[in-house]
Amino acid sequence: MLSDPDELPGDVNMFGESGFTSAQEIIDVFSTRFFFGCEADDPLNVLAFSQGLNPGRVRLPAVFASDVGHWDVRDMREVLPEAYELVEHGQITDADFADFVFVNPAKLWTSMNPSFFAGTSVELAVERLKSERVAAAG
């Protein structure tokens, strides 16, 4: 039902409708346009920052997705420190952690709504980040 036994392998093009013409285009989309929400306590979060393991040696834009609403979180103050354990165990750097909990989320939400953080306690930090990105782009 899910496959045609008479189908020729050359007729199956899983990316044909996507318009991609190279593997690099797929890598570029996954590393710049998609954001990946990651639970705080997931040790596999480190893979997003492991360039040596990712195609094209890219870092994936992982976004801290809090576990606060989960049944097993008894104290919401423990969620962020638990995510920081990847730094404490030497699996990611402080800069990676900053990207995980601040830079990538700021990029995600300001890419859709530049004033998403207006009036919040992080508004100035996000504005600085946006200014740095503009300056770096030239």
Secondary structure, DSSP 4 states (H G I P E B T S, - for coil): --S-TT--GGG--TTGGGT--SHHHHHHHHHHT--EEEETT-GGGGGGG-GGGSGGGPPP-EEEE--TTSTT-S-GGGHHHHHHHHHHTTSS-HHHHHIIIIIHHHHHHHHH-TTTTTTSTTHHHHHHHHHHHHHHH-
